[in-house]
Structure formats: structure tokens, C-alpha cells
Amino acid sequence: MNSMLDILRTLTIGSAAGTLFAAVLTSLPITLGSRLALGASIGAWIALAVAITASGAVTHSPLVLPILFVLPLVAAGLAATSAVWRSAMMAIPAPLIIALNAMRVIGVLMLFAAAAGRMGGPFPYSAGIGDVITGLFALPVARLAARNPRDVRVLEWNIFGTLDLIAAVSLGMISANGSPLQLIHAGAGSAEITTLPWALIPLVLVPTYLIGHALVFAHVRAAATAGNGSQTRLAQA
């Protein structure tokens, strides 16, 4: 039974990552060569994350997971310093970015893991329930964003989704048994997240979704600025 669940988790998490990156790559207004290079870089990153996790380094060294988690965020931040790449990232429609969060309903897998005793403490419940809520509202909010990106509900959803990921990462770090950062001692804790396929969540999916939330914030701000500018021009007219 456990082996079947492991296969299901691997297929589900792998499919989510594949769908997420395929959607992003096809929506970027970049040349074919740049798209292929970016796709190869993402593939190499995922392969590296899998290899390092399989080696046991993520499990046995408390610093490996945080370092690997931060690297994609740093790479995205550096890319945003380039006007060309910043423009390309902003060309990804906000409704698409939001809609892709629907796949976060796979957070229910963490609730199953907690029920099976493979994860313990508040971590799986916070991460699982928060992701499910974010995922369930993603498509309705995407429709709102398509009609009016300045709708306050878009911003509220984005804040909730961002805080959910930050809370999950924080609870995961302080719930890891044997970690010098451990503050919560509760059964299996978050150790399972350092094994495959679970490690793909903090090493691949979470950083990607955080980047997506940052882009949604940028879209909301741009829409608000454009709206205020239009109102000013109308008032002056």
C-alpha cells in the first residue's frame, strides 16, 4: 500500500512540476533559443535537486535544503535586474500565474502523510490545508484578475498564498528532527520532506510559486498605477 502511495505522490508532484514549467515556458515572449536554454536550465536544476536529495545530503545536512531553496529565488531576483528579462516575466499573464496555483490542491498529500504518521506536528497541516485553500480559490480568482486585476480579492488571495508558503517553509525548518533549528518536537516532524519525491516541493515547486506570487504583486501594482494614471488624465480633461 505504501509503495502505491509513493508512486502516486511521485507521479502527482512530477506532473505538477512539468505542467507548471511547460505553461511558463510557452507563455514567455522570448526567442526559441532562449526558451530552449531556459528549459534546459530548469531541467538541470531539477536533476540536480533530485541527485542531491537521493545522495542523502538534504537529510543529513541542515543547511543544504535552505541553500538549494534560496538559489532559484536569487536567480529570479538577478534576472529581474535585467530590463529584458523583467519585461519577459511581466508578460506572463497574471490570470495564468494565478490559475497554475490550482495544482496546489496536491497539498492534500501532506494531510495523508500526517494521517499515516509519516509527518508530524503543525507542519503538514499548515502546509497541506493552506495549499488546498489556495488551490481551490485559484481559478475563481484568476477569472477575477482577467476582468479586473485591481480587484481587492486578487490581492487578498495573493497575500494568503504567499504567507501560506512562508509559513510552510518556516514550520518545516523548525520541525525537522535533529536540526539545530528545531523548536517543535512532534513525532516524525518534517523529516519526510527531505526525501524523494517530497523534496521537489520545497526545492522546486515552492520557490517557483513564490516567484509567481511576486509577479502577481507586480501585476496588481502595475494595474493600480495605470488606473490611477487614467483617473488623473480624466480629471485633467
FENCORCOR-V969003 format. One record per run of one state. SS is the DSSP state (H for helix, E for strand, C for the rest). FROM is the first residue (numbers start at 1). TO is the last residue. If there is no record, write none. Layout:
BEGIN
ss=SS from=FROM to=TO
ss=SS from=FROM to=TO
END
This chain:
BEGIN
ss=C from=1 to=1
ss=H from=2 to=27
ss=C from=28 to=31
ss=H from=32 to=54
ss=C from=55 to=56
ss=H from=57 to=60
ss=C from=61 to=61
ss=H from=62 to=80
ss=C from=81 to=82
ss=H from=83 to=90
ss=C from=91 to=93
ss=H from=94 to=115
ss=C from=116 to=122
ss=H from=123 to=147
ss=C from=148 to=151
ss=H from=152 to=174
ss=C from=175 to=190
ss=H from=191 to=194
ss=C from=195 to=198
ss=H from=199 to=236
ss=C from=237 to=237
END
